[in-house]
Amino acid sequence: MRAVYRQSVAGGKYRAGADRGPSRVYIPPQTGSTEMAENPPTDHDIRLRRLKFRSWHRGIKEMDLILGHFADEMLDSLAPADLDDYERLIEIQDITLYNWISGHEKVPAEFETSVFNRIRSAQHLKTALWQQNG
């Protein structure tokens, strides 16, 4: 957030000093709730939020849905090593990753991980999408 300067008003006009321009009052930016200051997010929490954001904001909508729902449903339960695999996986271009998941292209051995197999199984989509409407 940025600081705001508000000009003082007297009698409907800006109050000015003898040789100064309008006087200004400094209003500092709001810092948020006190709870946030007492319990700052951990590095793990920040990493999860960043990965979830990147999962939902891809280049094509299909990958937004696949990876976004996976991130919401599964990232909290992944081990740090699996999060590393997921982070490497989301660096891949959308079209290539979509072709791997849909089976149109062969997956290179370094990306054939348990995390990739969980994404490809689409178990996270069944709970996220189909049960909401059912």
N, C-alpha and C positions, 0 to 999 in steps of 0.2 A: 504494500500500500504506500501511497505517497502522502506527504504532508500537504495540508491545505492552508493557504493564507486567506484570511477574510478581512476585508476592509471595514473599518469602523464607520458608522453612519451617525450623524447628528443632525436632527431636524430634516431628515430626508435627503441630505447632501453628504458627500464625503467630508469628514473632518480633516482638515489639513493644518499642519503647523505653519509657523511664520515662513520658513524657507524650505520646509520639507514637503514632500508629496503626501498623499493620503497615508495615515498611519495604518499599520497592519498588525494583526494579532496572529501569532503562530498557534495553529491547532495541530498537535502531533498525531500521527497515524494511530489508529486503534491497533492494539497488539493482540486482540483475541481474548478468549476466556482465560481465567486463571488456571483452569484445569489443564490446558495445553502447556502452560509454563511449568506446572508442577510435574507433569508426566510427558516429557518430550518423547516423540516417536523414536523407536530404536532403528538402527541401520536396517534390520530385517524388515520392519514395517515399511520403511521408506522404499526398500527394494521391491516389496510386494506391490505397493501402490504404483510404482513406476512400471512394473511389468504388466499389471492389470490395465493401466492406461495405454501402454503400447500395444497390448493385445486387442483392445477395442478400437484403436485408431490405426488401422492398417490402410493399404491402398485399395483393396477391393472388399466389397460388402460381405462376400462369402467368408473371407478370412476373418473379418471382424466378428462374425457370428460364431465361427468355429473356435477361434482362439479366445475371444472375449468370454464366451460361456465356460470354456475350459479354465481360464484364469479365475473367474468368479467361483467356480465350483471346486477346483482342485489345488490351486497354488498354495493355499494355506496349509495343506497337508503334505506338501512335498518336502523332502529332505534338501539341505543346501546343495548337495551334489546334483540332485535332480533339477533344482532351480538353475544351476549352471548350465545343464543340458538344455533347459527350456530357453534360457537367454540366448544361447548359441543358435537355437532353432529359429527364434523369431527374427534373427538377423538375415535369414534367407528371404529372397524376393518372394512376393505373394504368389505369383503364377507358378513358380517352381515348387513352392511349399504346397500349394493346392494340388498340383499334379502328383506330388508324392502321396498326399493324404488320400486322394481319390484313386490312386493306383495307376494313373496314366504314365508315370515315369518310375524308374527304379530308384529306390532310396539308397544313397551312398552309405557304406558301412558305418562311417563315423556318426551319422545321424539316426541310425537304426537303434534307438535307445528305448528304455522302458517308458519314458515320457512321451516320445513320439508314438509308440504303440498305444498308449492310453488315449492320445488325441485321435488317432486313427480309428480306435474302437467306438468312438462317439458315445460312450456311456454317459458322459457329462451332459450331452445334448438331450438325452432322453429324460433326464430329471429336470433340466432347465426349461425346455420348451414344451414338451408334450404334456407334462403334468400340470403346467400352468393353465392350459386350455381345457383339460379334462375333468 
